[in-house]
Amino acid sequence: MKMNATTTIVAVVGACALVGYQLWQSPKPVKSDVEMVSQSSTPTGTSGGHSTASPTSSSQAPHAAAGQFRSAPGASAASISRRPHDEMPIPDPIPRQLGSNTSAPVQLWELDPVNNNRIEVDGISATPLHVETTKLDGITVGQTLELPIPALNKVLSAEIESTHNQLGQVKVWKGPISGGDITDNLIITQGEINTVVVVSTIQGTYTVTIDNTTGQATLVDEADVNAGIIPHDDSRTVPPIELTPPNATAS
């Protein structure tokens, strides 16, 4: 009986020793980067309102902060670095392109700097203008165009509201005149050779004909066109025709 109790005690002690050895040999849990950073930044003690570092903190390697590589055991602090892309220089922002802005008004034409005297086109007085052909290519819906009219001594503005094609390659833009009468409007018709701009206002109607290649243009007041029309009667008087009534036949 005494031998059995001794054997049991030895077995229990041996089992406890085995469990303790296994626990000692098992890998210790690795703390996360956040836990390491929070522990390294938390004071281990206070004295007189000031935090005091742990005596062993100076001999321990600094913990890797979040976003950094862990250093190998025995590595120096200089070897600890961020990931390669963290060390890459940040490129300067690309400057915004100053492209065409549909909200910025564009003056469609200007007085011809070479020939600013009035000329005649088909016997009608006209004002010579000059147009940058790139402006014709950049007309879009929503764009505001400025239209200098010398006869009115002011610059009108119109916003393009619609566009369509007709007869295949002919482009048409339409829009109302800003601040004008409800019937005031702008119509631009661009063909292969010329572009015709018609500005209709309550004060008058003005037509600008533009050469798409050279940008040379002329402005004509339609009132001058109407005044140049010579009224005449192109009818011809028909001579009277004598008709002889038929003779009555005696019964």
C-alpha positions as CSV (number, residue, x, y, z in Angstrom):
1,M,0.0,0.0,0.0
2,K,2.8,2.4,0.8
3,M,4.5,1.5,-2.5
4,N,1.4,2.4,-4.4
5,A,1.1,5.9,-2.8
6,T,4.8,6.6,-3.5
7,T,4.4,5.6,-7.1
8,T,1.3,7.9,-7.5
9,I,3.2,10.9,-6.0
10,V,6.1,10.4,-8.3
11,A,3.8,10.1,-11.3
12,V,2.0,13.3,-10.4
13,V,5.3,15.2,-9.9
14,G,6.6,13.9,-13.2
15,A,3.5,15.0,-15.0
16,C,3.7,18.5,-13.5
17,A,7.3,18.8,-14.5
18,L,6.5,17.7,-18.1
19,V,3.7,20.3,-18.4
20,G,5.9,23.0,-17.1
21,Y,8.7,22.1,-19.5
22,Q,6.3,22.2,-22.4
23,L,4.9,25.6,-21.4
24,W,8.5,26.9,-21.1
25,Q,9.4,25.6,-24.6
26,S,6.2,26.8,-26.3
27,P,6.6,30.1,-28.4
28,K,5.5,33.2,-26.6
29,P,2.6,35.2,-28.3
30,V,3.8,38.1,-30.5
31,K,2.3,41.4,-29.7
32,S,0.9,43.6,-32.4
33,D,2.5,46.8,-33.6
34,V,-0.2,48.8,-32.0
35,E,0.3,47.1,-28.7
36,M,4.0,47.6,-28.9
37,V,3.7,51.3,-29.7
38,S,1.2,51.9,-26.9
39,Q,3.3,50.1,-24.4
40,S,6.5,51.9,-25.4
41,S,4.7,55.2,-25.1
42,T,3.1,54.4,-21.8
43,P,5.1,55.5,-18.7
44,T,6.0,52.7,-16.3
45,G,6.0,54.8,-13.3
46,T,5.6,58.3,-11.9
47,S,7.5,60.2,-9.4
48,G,6.5,63.7,-8.4
49,G,4.2,64.1,-11.4
50,H,7.0,63.1,-13.9
51,S,7.1,59.8,-15.7
52,T,10.1,57.5,-15.2
53,A,11.3,55.0,-17.7
54,S,11.7,51.4,-16.9
55,P,15.3,50.4,-16.0
56,T,15.4,47.8,-18.8
57,S,14.0,50.2,-21.4
58,S,17.4,51.6,-22.4
59,S,18.8,48.1,-23.1
60,Q,15.8,47.0,-25.2
61,A,15.6,47.6,-29.0
62,P,12.9,50.1,-30.0
63,H,9.7,48.4,-31.1
64,A,8.8,48.8,-34.7
65,A,6.0,51.3,-35.2
66,A,3.0,50.6,-37.4
67,G,4.0,50.7,-41.0
68,Q,7.6,49.8,-40.4
69,F,9.6,46.6,-40.9
70,R,10.6,44.7,-37.8
71,S,14.4,44.7,-37.4
72,A,16.2,41.4,-37.0
73,P,17.6,40.6,-33.5
74,G,20.8,42.6,-33.0
75,A,20.2,45.0,-35.9
76,S,21.3,48.6,-35.4
77,A,18.8,51.5,-35.3
78,A,20.2,52.7,-38.6
79,S,19.2,49.5,-40.3
80,I,15.5,50.0,-39.3
81,S,13.8,51.8,-42.2
82,R,10.3,52.2,-43.6
83,R,9.1,50.2,-46.6
84,P,10.7,51.2,-49.9
85,H,7.7,53.1,-51.2
86,D,7.5,55.1,-48.0
87,E,11.0,56.5,-48.7
88,M,10.2,57.5,-52.3
89,P,9.8,61.3,-52.8
90,I,6.3,62.6,-53.4
91,P,6.1,64.0,-56.9
92,D,5.0,67.6,-57.4
93,P,1.4,68.0,-58.4
94,I,0.8,68.4,-62.2
95,P,-0.2,72.0,-62.9
96,R,-3.8,72.3,-64.1
97,Q,-4.1,72.7,-67.8
98,L,-5.4,76.1,-68.8
99,G,-7.7,74.8,-71.5
100,S,-10.8,76.4,-73.0
101,N,-13.4,77.1,-70.5
102,T,-17.0,77.2,-71.8
103,S,-18.0,79.5,-69.0
104,A,-15.4,82.2,-70.0
105,P,-16.8,84.6,-72.7
106,V,-15.0,84.4,-76.0
107,Q,-15.0,87.4,-78.4
108,L,-15.7,85.9,-81.7
109,W,-14.4,88.7,-83.9
110,E,-12.6,92.1,-83.8
111,L,-12.1,95.0,-86.2
112,D,-9.6,94.3,-88.9
113,P,-6.4,95.9,-87.7
114,V,-5.1,96.2,-91.3
115,N,-8.2,97.5,-93.0
116,N,-10.5,99.3,-90.7
117,N,-12.2,101.4,-93.3
118,R,-15.7,100.5,-94.6
119,I,-15.7,98.6,-97.8
120,E,-18.4,97.6,-100.3
121,V,-19.6,94.1,-100.9
122,D,-21.9,93.7,-103.9
123,G,-22.6,97.4,-103.7
124,I,-23.5,97.3,-100.0
125,S,-21.5,99.1,-97.3
126,A,-19.7,96.6,-95.0
127,T,-17.3,96.7,-92.0
128,P,-14.2,94.5,-92.4
129,L,-13.5,92.1,-89.4
130,H,-11.0,89.5,-88.5
131,V,-11.7,86.2,-86.8
132,E,-9.3,83.6,-85.4
133,T,-10.3,80.4,-87.1
134,T,-9.5,78.4,-84.0
135,K,-12.4,80.1,-82.3
136,L,-14.8,78.7,-84.9
137,D,-13.5,75.2,-84.3
138,G,-14.0,75.6,-80.5
139,I,-17.7,76.7,-80.5
140,T,-19.6,74.4,-78.1
141,V,-23.0,74.3,-76.4
142,G,-22.9,76.3,-73.2
143,Q,-20.3,78.7,-74.5
144,T,-20.8,82.5,-74.2
145,L,-19.8,84.5,-77.3
146,E,-19.1,88.2,-77.3
147,L,-20.3,90.0,-80.6
148,P,-19.0,93.5,-81.2
149,I,-21.5,95.5,-83.3
150,P,-20.1,98.8,-84.5
151,A,-23.4,100.1,-85.6
152,L,-24.8,99.7,-82.1
153,N,-21.5,100.9,-80.5
154,K,-21.6,98.0,-78.0
155,V,-20.7,94.4,-77.6
156,L,-23.6,91.9,-77.5
157,S,-23.2,88.5,-75.8
158,A,-25.0,85.2,-76.6
159,E,-25.0,81.8,-75.0
160,I,-25.0,78.8,-77.4
161,E,-28.0,76.6,-76.3
162,S,-28.3,74.1,-79.2
163,T,-26.5,72.7,-82.2
164,H,-27.3,70.4,-85.1
165,N,-26.1,69.4,-88.5
166,Q,-27.9,69.9,-91.8
167,L,-27.2,68.9,-95.3
168,G,-24.5,66.6,-94.1
169,Q,-21.5,68.7,-93.1
170,V,-23.1,72.0,-92.3
171,K,-23.0,72.8,-88.6
172,V,-25.5,75.1,-87.0
173,W,-25.5,76.7,-83.5
174,K,-28.2,78.8,-81.9
175,G,-28.7,80.8,-78.8
176,P,-30.4,83.9,-77.4
177,I,-28.9,87.3,-77.0
178,S,-28.2,88.0,-73.3
179,G,-30.1,91.0,-71.8
180,G,-32.0,91.6,-75.1
181,D,-35.5,91.2,-76.3
182,I,-37.1,87.8,-76.1
183,T,-36.9,87.6,-79.9
184,D,-33.2,88.6,-80.1
185,N,-31.1,85.6,-81.1
186,L,-27.9,84.4,-82.7
187,I,-27.5,81.8,-85.5
188,I,-24.2,80.5,-86.7
189,T,-24.0,78.4,-89.8
190,Q,-20.6,76.9,-90.7
191,G,-20.0,75.3,-94.0
192,E,-16.8,74.0,-95.6
193,I,-15.7,77.4,-97.1
194,N,-17.6,80.1,-95.1
195,T,-19.2,80.6,-91.8
196,V,-22.3,83.0,-91.7
197,V,-23.2,84.6,-88.4
198,V,-26.6,86.3,-88.1
199,V,-27.3,88.5,-85.1
200,S,-30.9,89.5,-84.9
201,T,-31.9,92.2,-82.4
202,I,-34.8,94.5,-82.0
203,Q,-32.5,97.3,-83.2
204,G,-31.6,95.6,-86.4
205,T,-30.2,92.4,-88.0
206,Y,-26.5,92.1,-88.8
207,T,-24.8,89.4,-90.9
208,V,-21.1,88.5,-90.7
209,T,-19.6,86.3,-93.4
210,I,-16.3,84.6,-92.4
211,D,-13.7,82.9,-94.6
212,N,-12.9,79.7,-92.7
213,T,-9.3,79.6,-94.1
214,T,-8.1,83.2,-93.7
215,G,-10.4,84.5,-91.0
216,Q,-11.2,87.6,-93.0
217,A,-14.8,88.6,-92.5
218,T,-17.3,91.4,-93.3
219,L,-20.2,92.7,-91.3
220,V,-23.3,94.0,-93.1
221,D,-26.3,95.7,-91.7
222,E,-29.4,94.2,-93.2
223,A,-31.0,97.7,-93.2
224,D,-28.4,98.8,-95.8
225,V,-29.2,95.7,-97.8
226,N,-32.9,96.6,-97.8
227,A,-32.2,100.2,-98.6
228,G,-30.2,99.1,-101.6
229,I,-33.1,97.3,-103.1
230,I,-34.6,99.5,-105.9
231,P,-38.3,99.0,-106.0
232,H,-39.5,98.5,-109.5
233,D,-42.5,96.9,-111.4
234,D,-41.4,94.1,-113.5
235,S,-44.8,93.4,-114.9
236,R,-45.6,93.8,-118.6
237,T,-48.8,95.3,-120.0
238,V,-50.6,92.9,-122.2
239,P,-52.2,94.6,-125.3
240,P,-55.9,94.3,-125.5
241,I,-57.2,91.5,-127.7
242,E,-60.4,92.2,-129.8
243,L,-62.7,89.3,-129.7
244,T,-65.5,89.1,-132.3
245,P,-68.6,87.6,-130.9
246,P,-70.0,84.8,-132.9
247,N,-72.8,85.6,-135.4
248,A,-76.2,84.6,-134.4
249,T,-77.6,81.9,-136.7
250,A,-81.1,82.6,-138.0
251,S,-83.5,79.9,-137.1
